[in-house]
Amino acid sequence: MSEAGNLGPKNPEAEKAGAYRVLARKYRPSNFSELIGQEPMVRTLTNAFATGRIAQAWVLTGVRGVGKTTTARILARALNYKTATVDQPSVDLSVPGEHCQAIMEGRHVDVIEMDAASHTGIDDIRDIIDRVRYAPVSARYKVYIIDEVHMLSTQAFNGLLKTLEEPPPHVKFIFATTEIRKVPITVLSRCQRFDLRRIDAGALVAHLSSIAAKEGISVDDEALAMIARAAEGSARDSLSILDQAIAHGSGAVSAEAVRAMLGLADRARIIDLFEYVMKGDVAAALAEFRAQYDTGADPAAVLTDLAEFNHLVTRLRFVPAAADDASLSEDERRRGADFANTLSVRVLSRTWQMLLKGIPEVQSSNRPVSAGEMVLIRLAHAAELPTLDEALKSLEGAAPMPNGAPRTNGAPAGNGGGASAVAQARMPSSTGGAQTMRLVEAEPVPAAFVPAPEPVVETPAVPVKSLADIAALADANRDIAFKVQLKRYVRPVRIEPGRLDVSLTDDAPKMLLNDLTAKLRAWTGRNWLVSLSKEEGGQTLTEMETTKRENAFSDARSDPTVAAILARFPGAKIIDVRIPDVPEMEESEADLPVEPAADDDEI
């Protein structure tokens, strides 16, 4: 890979001072051919430039360090490409052009880079809108690169919309963001979107190996694999870690040095720990965990690596080709395949779930080592337990028959025809913990023991004379959702035995009549003809309840006693009206004086 610095002469002052350029800047891609892992985007741009279908705005999204800003600069360079023989946009940038070096170094007057994290307001966007009217000074296009565009305010986005939709022909916009979901859809719809993918670990290993060769650095293959895994698909992060590892190892990079630098556990020892846990050997698992901690491994990192290896084993069980990943060590390939062939998916899935729960516990604990040991104890203990399916099958095998005889694989013991022969063996697996093996010789169940079907009980017919009766049936059958729909949307027109004519409100669900027919048949024990009438119908149950409540409030306000109380206490209001069933009072009780109400703001 060539350097961006090859676009022009090197800075003599920097050469004289011996200034060091970090690897992430020194080996920053300067053309599309040097981008790694982004072939779909390069292919799309190549075809677009070849046919002249060049967009007015692009948005680049992806994780940190995947190359968004670099791609934006390369795209700006391609738009303004000009040499002695070529004067048009081109993706073939093998020969440095007139504007290339200044653009790649971020100092070209017509390529304006803005960090939206520090320029979030509408005033910054107004400045851009004012300047887009003017033609570029020397380049073909004036290109605005806005990094972390999701940080712009809502007003700033709104101010940019019109210019973004109809920009002058000499202006192009390139946006970059790590949070594409925070960018308004109105902005996204005006741009071509490119999702820059995480770089595959194998591609990162090859990339780092080539850079190490150019730098004359000796690097172990295992160390490169660890760096690629730690970078999580980010080229910039991988080069930063490699830079740190080179300084840490004084020019040579070994697996032990990278492991100590990153606080990682030895992958081979992680596999040993996994094996002890799957065997249920608590003592060996705790001893190995403590030994890794003593050598500098972080407890949470150990459990995270354990979860990653558990995932690898599960993946190898279904995708054996995953073993070809360049970032895997030989131990991971060989022993991972062995575990995948011996451990059940149930055991692997249970271990994964327990680790996902245990890792946050360790990270948040003020005693992470103790918390990590407790997680391993739980894992090792669970390895000796049967899975849920095995436990249910065991219960089924011991469940009694209705006549009191014990069940043996579905047939009652003591049967003259001979019970099924069942053998159960608890076999400790060398790699997978306690695995349960059952050898079952099943026999068909004799016809004499097949239970007779229960007689069908017909539901007696239930009388329905109003919508309130149907609502009561819904209440009795605990169908609250249907009851709410019935009360809100259905207006009664005519109700007869077996027939119901109704009208519906405008916002009624389309399937309400079908549901009403089915519910009536199920709840009343007879077939109903439910039809939609053109008549307006009466009030819905909800409207009736509302009318009744309003009348009750009106009557309460008209009551002389209530009116006197409301006048006596300014600001008081009626919040509810209840009419309980009060027994008749005797004359002596009726003549008793009424105590004045206590001061209260509400009745």
N, C-alpha and C positions, 0 to 999 in steps of 0.2 A: 504494500500500500504506500503510495506516495504521500508526501506531506503537503499540507496547505501552503507551507512556506516555499514550495517549489514553483509557485505561480509567479514569483518575481525574485529579484536579488535579495539576499539576506541582509539584515541590518548590521552594518559593520561595527557599530558601537556595541551592539549586543554580543557580537562575536568577540570583540576585544575584551568586554567585561566578563565573558564566560557565563552569561546569564543562562540559567537552566529553565527549560520549558517542560512542564509536566507532560506526561505521555498523553493525557486526554486532549491536550491542545496540540501537541506535536504531531499526533497521528489523527487529527480531525479530518474527516473526509472532505474533499474539495470538489468532487464531481459525483454523478449518479453511480458510476461503476464502482466507487469505493464504499457505497452504502451497503451494509451487510444486513440480511434478513428482511429487506423491504422490496423484494422483487415485484409484487403486485402493483405497488405505487409507481415504481420506475417504469413498468410496462405501460401503465395507463398514460403517464406523462409523455412517454416516447411516442405513443400513437397519437396523442392529442397534438403534440408539436409537429409531427409529420404531416397531419391533415390540416393544420392551421386552426384547430378547434381549441383555442387557448381561452381558459376561463378568465373571468374578471376578479374572482376572489377564491381563495382556498382556505380551508381550516384543517390543521394538522393536530391530531390528538394521539396520546399515548402516555406511558409511564415516564417517570423522570429518567433522563439520561439515554433515552432511546434514539435521539437524534432529531428532535423537532426543529430546534433553532438552526441546526446545521443544514437540515433539508430546506428550510426557508431561505437561507443564504444561497444554497446551490440553485434553488429555483429562481431567485432574483438574478443570479449570475447567468442562468440559461436564458432568461427573458431579455437580458441586455447584452447577449453575447455578440462580440464584434472583433473580427481579426482582419488581416489584410485581404483575405479571400472570402470570408463569410461575414455577411451583414444582415443577419436575421436570427430570431430565436432558435436555439438548438439545444438538444440534450447531449450532443457529442461535444464534450468539453475537454477533450484530450490535449488540445493546444490552448495555452492560456490566452485569453482575449484582452482587449484594451482596458476593460473595467473589472476584470476578474479579481485581481489581487486586492484592490481597494474594497470590493464588495465582501470578499471572504474575511477580511480583517475588520469589517464593520465600520469603515470610515469613508464610504462613498456618499457624496452629497445628495444623490438621487435615490438612495436606498435608506429609508428612515426606519430605524429600529426603536420601538417604544416598549417599555416594561409596564404593562397595565397594572401590576401590583403597586407601583408608586405613582401612577397617573390614572386614577380611577374616575375622575370627575368629568362633568359635561364640558368644562372649560378646555380640557385637553383635547376633547373630540372636536370642539369648535375650532381649535387651532388647526387641526388636520383638515377640516372641511374648508376653512379659508384658504389653505395652501394648495389643495388639490386642483384649484382652477388654473394654476400656473404650470406651464410646460416644464419638463425636466431640463436641467442645466446642460448635461452632456450625454446622458444615457438615452436609450430608446424609451424606457418606461420609468415613471416614478413609482417606486415600490414601497409600500408601508408594511413593515413587519411588526405586528403587535403580539408580544409574548404574554402568556398567562391571561388571555383575553377574558376569561371568565371572571376576573377580578373587577371588570368595569361595572360601574353602577347602572341601575336601570335607566336613568336619564341619559347616561352616556350611550348605552345601546340604542335607545330610541333616537337620539340625535344622529347616530351613524347610519340608520336604516336607509334613508332616502339616498344618501351618497353611495352606499354600498350596492343598492339596487341599480342605480344609473350613474356609475362613475364616468368621468371623462375618459376618452379612449387611450389617453397616455398614462393612466393610473391603474395599478394592480394592488390588491390587498392580500396579505398572507397572515393568517391568525394561527397561533399555537396555544395549546391548552392541555393541562392534565386532567381537567374536570369538564368534560364535554357536556355532561348533563346540566351544568349550571349556565350554559350558553343558551339564550332564548332561541326557540325554534324559528322565530322570524329572522334571526341572523343566519342560522344554519341553512335555512331554505334558500338563501341567496349566495351560498358558497358551495364549492365542490369539497367534499369531505374525504380525507385520507386518514385511516386508522393505522398508525405505525405500530407494528406488532412487537411484542417482547422478542428479543433475539434468542434463538435456540441455544441451549447450553453447549451443544456440539459445535455450533458456529462460533460461539464465543471462545471456546478452547482453541480452535484453529486460528482465530484472529489473534488471541494473546500469544500463541506459539510463534506466529510469524513476526510479531512485534518484538518478542524476546530475542529471536534470531537476528533481527536488524540491529538491536541494541547490544548484541554480543553477550547476553545474559543466559546463564544455565538455569533452567527451570524444570523441576520434576513434573511429570505428567499428572501425578496425583495432586500436586499443588495447583496446577492449572484448573483441574476439575473442581477443587474446593473454591477457588476464586470465582469460577463461572457460576457455581451454585449460590455463592454469597451475593453476587451481583444481581441475581433474580431478573435476568433478561436485559439489563442496562449496560450498554457498551461503556458509557462514561464511568459508571461505578466500578466495572471490572478493571479498567485502566487505572483508576485511582487506587484500587486495592493492590494491583500489581506494582504500581509505583511505590507504595508503602512497603510491600514485601521486599522489593529490591533494596530499599534503604535499610530494612530490618535485617536482611541477610548479608549486607555488605557486598552486594553484587551477585550473589547466588541465592536462588530461591528454592528452599526445600519444603517438603510437605510438613515436617515438624515445625518449621519456622512459621509457616502460614497458619497452622493449627494453633500455635501458641499466640500468634498475633491477633487472631480473630476470636480466641476463646472457644474454639471448637473442640469437640471430642474426636478421638480417633475413630474413623468409620469402622475399622475392624473390631474395635472394642464395643462400638454401638451394636454391632451384630452379635457379639458375645452376650451383651446385656439382654438383647432381645431373646436370645436362645434361653438364657436362665429364666427370664420371666415366663416364656411359653412353657417351660418345663415345670413351673411352679416352685422353683428352687429360690426361696426368699433369701436365704443366707448368702448364696453366691451372687444374687442380683444386687443386694445391698453392699456387699464388699466391692463389686465392680463399680457401682455408682460412686462410692466414697473414694475409690482409687482415681477415677476420672476427675472428681472434684479436686482432689489433692494435687493433680497435675495442672490445674488451672481452668478446667472446663466449667462453664456456667451451668447450674442445675437446670434452669429452664431450657438452655440450649441443648442439653443432653436429652431431655424429654421431647423437644422439638425434632431432633435428629431421629429419635426412636419412632416418632409418629411418621416422619418421612420414609423411614425404612419399612414401616408397617404398610404404608401406602404403596411403596415400590413392590412389596411382596404381593399385595392384592392385585396390583396392575399386571404383574408378571403372570399371575394365574390366568388372566383373560387375554393378555396381549404379550405373548412370549417375545415378540420382536422388540419390546421395550428394553430388553437387555443390551441392544446394540447402541444405546445412548453413550456418546463419547465421554460424558461427565461421570459415568459410573466406574468404580474401581473393579478389579477382578474379583475381589471378595464379594462385593455387592452382586455382581452378575451370578457367580457360581452358587453362593449360599442363599441368595434371594430366590433363585430358581428352585433350590431344594426345599425351602420353606413353602413356596407356592404350591409345590406338589404334595405336601403333607398336611398343611393347615387348612381347615375348613373356612369358608367365607364367613360363617357365623362367628367363629373365634376372631378372625381378623377384623370384622366389623365391630364387634364388641370392644376389642382393644383400641380401635380408632376412636370410638365414642368416649371411652374412659380417658384417653390421653387428651382429647380436645377439652374435656372438662378439667383435667388435672393441671394442664399447662398454665392457664390463667391463675389457678390457685397458687402455684409456685411463684409466678411473677409478682403477685400482689402480697405475698407473705413476707413478714419481717424475719422469718427463719426459712429461707428457701430450701436449704439442704434437708431439713426435717420434713418439709412439705413434699419435696421430691421423693423422699424415702417412703412416705405414706402412700403416695400415688403408686409406686412400684409394688408395695405390699398388696394394695388392692388389685393390681393387675395380676400378680402371681397367684393370689387367692382365687380370683375369678377364673384363672386358667384351669383350676381343678374342678370347677363347677360344671354341671351339664348345661347345655344351652336350653333355651325356653322350649324348643321343639322336643328335645330329649326328655325334659321334665314332664311335659304334657303326655308324651307317649308312655312314660313310666306310670303316670297316674291312670291313664286309660287301661293299662295292663292290669292294674290292681283294683280298678273300680268294681263294686259288686253288681251282680245282675239283679233285676227286679225281684226274683224269687229268693234272693239272699245268697246265692252261690257266687263265689269269687270268679271274676272274669280272667281268662287267659287267652290273650290275643283274639278276643272277640267271641270265644266259645266258653261255656260254663264248665268249670272243673267237675270231674266226676262223671262226665258223660260216658255212656256205655260205648260210644264209638271211639273213645280215646281223645284226650285233650291234645292241643297242639304242643309240640316240643319247642320250648323257648329257652335259649341260652343267652345270658348277658355277661359280657366281660368288660371290666374296667381296665383299659390298657394305657399306661403312661407312654406318651409319645416322646421320642428323643428330641423333637424340635417343637412340638405343638401342644405340650401340656397334656392333661388327661383327655383322651379321646374315648368316646363310648362306642363299642362295637356290639351289634346285636345280630345273632343268627336266628332267624325265625323260620320254622317250618309250619306254614299255615294250612289249615284245613277248612273247607267250606262249612258254614254254620248250618246245622240240621234244620230242616223245614219246620220241625215241631217247635223250635224255639224262636221262630220269627214272630214278633208281636203283631197282633191284628191291628189294622188301622182304626183310629178313633172315629166314632160316628160323627157325622156332620150335624151340628146343631144350628137350626135355622133361627135367624134373628127375628124376633117378633116385630111387627109393624109399629112404628112410633108416629103418633099423630102430629102433624105440622099445620098450624093455622095462621102463623104470622112469621115475619122475619125474625122476631124476637125468639121464637121457638127454634129456628135454625141456628141463631147465635148461641142459644143455650146448649144445643147439641154439639156445636163446635167447642164450647167451653167444657162440656162433659168428656169430649174426646181429646182434650188438651191440644187442639189445633188453633193456637192463638193467632198465627199469621193469617189463616183463612178467616177467622172471626173479624179481624181488623179490616180486611178487604171487604167482607160482607157488609159491615156497618158503614164503611166509608163510600162504597161505590154503587150499591144496589138500591133501586127504588121499587117498591112493590106496586104491581098493577092488579093482579088477580091471583089468588091462591085457592086451589081446590085440591081434594085428595088425588095425588098422583100428577098434578099439573101445577106449574108455577109460571106466571107471566110477569116479567120484570122489565124495567128500563135501567140503563147504566149511565153513570156520569161520564163526562168527556174524557177524563183521565183514568178510566177503569182499565185494568190489564186485559189483554186480548183473550186470554185463556180462562177468564173468570167464569163464564157460563159453563164451559166444559168441566171445570173444577167443581162448580156448584152441583151439576148433575151427578158427578161421580160421588161427591160427599153425601148427597141425599140418599143415593142408592145404598151406600155402605152403612149409613147411620140409621135409616128407617126400615131397611129390609124390603124395599119395594122399588120398582122402576118409576122414574119421574120424567115427565116431559117438561123441560125448562126451555122457554122460548123468549126471544127478545121482542118486546112490544114497541110499537111506534108511539104509544101514549106516553105522556110525561111521567105518570106515576106519582106516588106519594113521596113523602120525605124519606131520606135515608135514616137509618138508626142513629147515626152521628148527628144529623140535623135535628132529629127529634129530641135527642138528649140536650143539644145546645138550646133549643127552644124552651124545653122544660126548665133548664137552669136559668135562662134569662127571665122567664116568668116568675120563678121563685125569687130571684133577686129583686124584680120589680115589686112583687107582693111584700117583700121584706122592707123595702124602702117606704112603702105606703103604710106600713104598720105604725100607729102613733107612738108606741113605746120606742121602736127602733129609731124613728125620726127624731124623737126627743133626745135620745142618746147621741145621735150624730150631731145634733145641734149643740149639745152640751160639750162635746169634745171635738173641737175643730181639727181637721186632718184625719179623723177616724174614717174608716171605710169598711164595707162588708166584704169579707174574703170568702165566706162559705155560708151556705144555708142548709141546715139539716133539720128534718122533721121526724123525730123519733116517735115510736109508738108509746105514748104516755097513758097509763091507766087513769081512769076517772078518779078525781079527787073527792074526798068527802067534803061536806059543807064546812066543817070546822077547819079543814086544811085550806079550803078556798078562801076563807075570810082572813087568813093570816097575812100580816103585812109583808110586802116584798122588800128585801134588803136592797139598798142602792148598789149599783154595779161599781166595782173598783175602777180606779182611773186606768184606762188602757187606750192605746191608740188604734186597736183593731177589734173588730167584733167577729 
